[in-house]
């Protein structure tokens, strides 16, 4: 019995180590954001629990930079990105998985190749395109390059391919057209993958820094990532304010994942990319 306990204990120790590595920095930032001005954030040994917890740091962040305006801009971009990816990727994925047209296999290959292209290598072309469309320095320009991600299309394609074809064949016999099969059979069967696409799209848009920094010039259009970088550059010695700004940025991601987590884990299996 003792010999069997060691492997189990080793697994729990490994899980504990992974938990500390993944969650530890978040807890440290949360603790730092709640510490008052009299507490030493560099104490030795480090103290995780604040002696006098306060929300004053969050208030100061709002006074130094228009953090809530930046957060609203990020929310607009993220929600638009989620909507465009969920709608566009699901339609494209359904077409690649279920519709028969010339060059369908090559179309799927194009999306796969698109994933291999570094985003940084095409940013100059994207910026030139946005300027030619007179969209430079707008939130629309921030959304467009990632409105339908190649990964989202491939996830939806594989999810729709896992839906039994017999169900759609029966719907065709009953006279259902493509749109009816898409809305009534396809989408209800891949809710989990839709949640995965939504989470990835939201996280990608919310955390994006380089592209908004390039395309946005007016600070009234800044997203939260750019605004927090300004906070870091101006008040780099006040780690409490930086930590508070970080918590403000992370909170929407936690809320979204908490709302969609039961669909997320089911969707990982639905839309797993297969060879």
N, C-alpha and C positions, 0 to 999 in steps of 0.2 A: 504493500500500500504506500509506503514512504517513497519507493522508487517512482511510483506513478504521480505522486504529488509534485515532484521536482519539475517535470515538463509543464504542468499547469501553472506552478508558481513562476516559472520563467516567462510564460506567455503574459501573465498579469504584470510582471515587472517590465516587459517590453512595451505593453500597452501604456503603462504608467509613464515610461520614458517618452514615448511618442506624444502623450497628452501634455507633458511638461514642455516639450519642445514646441508644440503647436499652440498651446493655450497660454503658456507662461508669459510670452511678450505682451499678449493682450491684457492679462491680469496686471502686469507691471505698469503698462500705460494707464489702465483704469485707476490703479492705486496712485500713480503720480498726478493724474488729473484732479484727484480729490484731496491732495495734500495742501495745507495752508502755507503761507509765505514764511512762517517760522520753522517749518520742518525741513530737514536736510534730505534732499532726494538722493544724495550720494553717500548716505551714511554707511558705516562699516561696523557690523554686518548690515546688509540691506534689510529694510523693513517693508514688508508688503502691505500691512494694514496701516492706514493713516491714523495718527494719534488724534487729530481733530478734523474729521472729514468736512469738506466745504464744497459748495458749487460755485464759489466766487470766480474760479478760473474760467468756467464756461461763460459767465457773465462778461468777464473781461475780454474774452475772444470776440464776443458780439460787439463790444465797444471799440475794439481796435480795427477790425475789418468787418465789412457787411457779410458775415458768414452765412446768414440765413438767406440773403439774396443769392449768394453763390450756390448754396444748397438747393434753392429753388431752380436755378438754371441747370444744375446737375440732374435734378429730378425730372425736369422736362426732357432733357436729352436721353436719360435712361429709359423713361417710359415710352418715348417715341421709338427708341431702339428695340425695346421689348416688343412693342406692337408690330413694327415692321418685320422683325425676325420671325415672330410667331406666325404672322399671316403669310409673308413672302416665302419663308423656308418651308412651311407646311404645304403650300401650294406647289412649290418646286419639287419638294420631296415626294409628294403624291404623284406628280407627273412622271418623275423618274422611276418610281416603283410600280405604277399601275398602268400608265398610258403607253400605248405602242406608237412610236414615231421613229422616223429615220434619224439615226445618229444618237439614240438614247444612251448607248454605252459610252460613246465618246463624250457626251455631255457630263455624265457622272465623272469621267476621268478628268475633265476640265476643272470641276469643283475640287477634286482631290489635288490636282497640281496647284490650284490657287492657294491651298493651305500651306504649300511649301515656299511660297514667295514671301520674303520678309516685308512686313508692313513699312519699315523705314525706307526701303528701296523705291517705293512708289509714292512717297509723300510729296515730292516735288511735282509730279504729274497731277496728283490730287489737288494740290494748292493752285496750280495753273488752271485746272478745270473749274474750281470754285470761283476763281477770279473772272474767268470768261463767262460764267453764269451769273456774275454779279452777286454772289452769295458769300463773298469774303467777309469775315467779321460778323457772322450770324450763327445762331445755334443750329440752323438748318445745315450749314456746312459741316458742323461737328457730327451730325447724325448720319448724313448720306453715305460716307465711305463704309460704315459698318451696318447699314440698314438690313442687309441680308448676308449673313456670314456663311462662308463655305462649309464650315463645320456644322452649323445648324441645318443646312440643307442635307448633308450626308447623314446626320442623326435622324432626321425625319424620314429620309429615304429608307433607311434600314428598319425603322419602326414600322412604316407602312408595309414593307416587304414581309414582316413577321405576322401581319394580319392574314388569316386564312383566305385564300382566293375563292373558296367555295361560297363564302358569304356574299362576296361581290357578284359572283356568277349568278347566284339566286336573285340578287337585286336587279341584275340586268334582265333576267327572265321576266321579272315583275314590271319591267319598263322604266327602271330608275336611270336617269341620265348621269353624266359625270359629276355634276355639282351635287346632286342628291346623294350619290355614293360617297363623295368627299365629306359632306357635312354630316350625314346620318350614320355612316358606317366607319369611315376612316378616322375622323377626328375623335369620336368617343372612345375608340380603341387605343389611342396613343396619347392620352392625357398626361401620362407620366413623362413622356419625351417632350411634350410641350412645356411642362414645368422645367425640365432640364434646360431647354432652349431659352426659356424666359429668364432663368437664373443666370445662365452664362452671359446672355445679352445685357442684363442689368449690371452685372459685375464688370463686364468689359467696358461699358459706357461710363459707369460711375467712377471707375478707377483710372480711366484713360487720362494721361497727362500730356504726352508729347504732341499729339495731333491738335487738341484744343489750344495748347500753347503756341503752335505755329499759325493756326488759322484765325485766332481771336486777337484783336488789337485793343478793343474798348473794354476797360475793366468792368463796365456794367454787364457785360456778357460773359465774364469769367465763370468757369465752373469751379466746384469746390476744391478740386485737386490743385488748381492754379492758385486759388486764394490761400490755401494752407501753405503752399510753398512760399508765398509772400510773407506769411506769418512767421515761418521758420527763418527766412532770411533776415527779417527785421528784429525779431526777438529770439535769436538763437540761444541766448543764455538762459532764457526762462523756459525750462523744460516742462513746467506745469501747464503753461498755455499751449505748448505744442502738443502735449498729451491730451489736453481737453479738445483741441481741434481734431486730433486723430479719432477720438471717441465719437465726435459729432459725425465724422465721415463714415465710421464703421457701423454705426447704429442702423441706418436703413438696410444695409446688407444683412445684418442679423435678423431684422424684422421680416424681410422678404424670404430668407431661407427658412425661418421658423414657420411661416405661413404655407410654404410649398414643400416642406421636407418630406411629407408622406408620399407626394407624387414624385419627388426627385429620385428617391432610391428605387422606386418602381420603374422610372423612366430610364435609369442607367442600363437596365437589362433590356428594355424595349428597343432603345436606339443604339446599342453597342455596335461599333463599326466592325463588320465582319469581312473577311477576305473573300 
